[in-house]
Amino acid sequence: MLRYFKPVLFLACLGPLATLAWRGFHMQLGANPIEAITHATGDWTLTFLLITLSVTPVRKLTRQYWLIGLRRMIGLFAFFYGTLHLMTYVWLDKFFALHEMLADIAKRRFITAGMTAFALMIPLALTSSKWAIRKMGGKRWLALHRLIYFSAAAGIIHYLWLVKADKKKPLEYALVLAVLLLYRVAAWIGSRGTFMTKVSTSEG
């Protein structure tokens, strides 16, 4: 199942980029193409981050355990679109002017939050391979990869601080992240309860 689904998912994940390229080629990016590219790549970065976080709950709730094999690809696409989002700012907006970018980071809090979100994604992408899991050990790898929650939160804050009027979309992302965090807390409480029950039974 997984072997056949992965190529389909890979092409689907490239869909947003293909759509953006098609719009650019046909001059359909509006009056400010850089802003359109920035917003599109930012939206897809957050979308893929939240989909990555959704894989485990969906896998457990539906008992479709093969879904876990898709999480790494989706997470890497989140990093891919995050890189495109950053490069749009660095290249197309600032033309690699380091002093201007440093000034932005210091003065504009939404830039600081965005840079934080991307920085937290870097170790996740670098340690996404099976080799990294073996070298780090399962527990340390899992602890490191909890950074994805902080990256998603920083990305949503970046979006909230960026938007001045209509905050509906970033708040929708925030709601999804909140639900995923509540699920994780509930799952942790449930596992603790199960563990304590087993301990009490064994002692009895």
Order of alpha helices (4+ residues) and beta strands (2+ residues): alpha-alpha-alpha-alpha-alpha-alpha-alpha-alpha-alpha
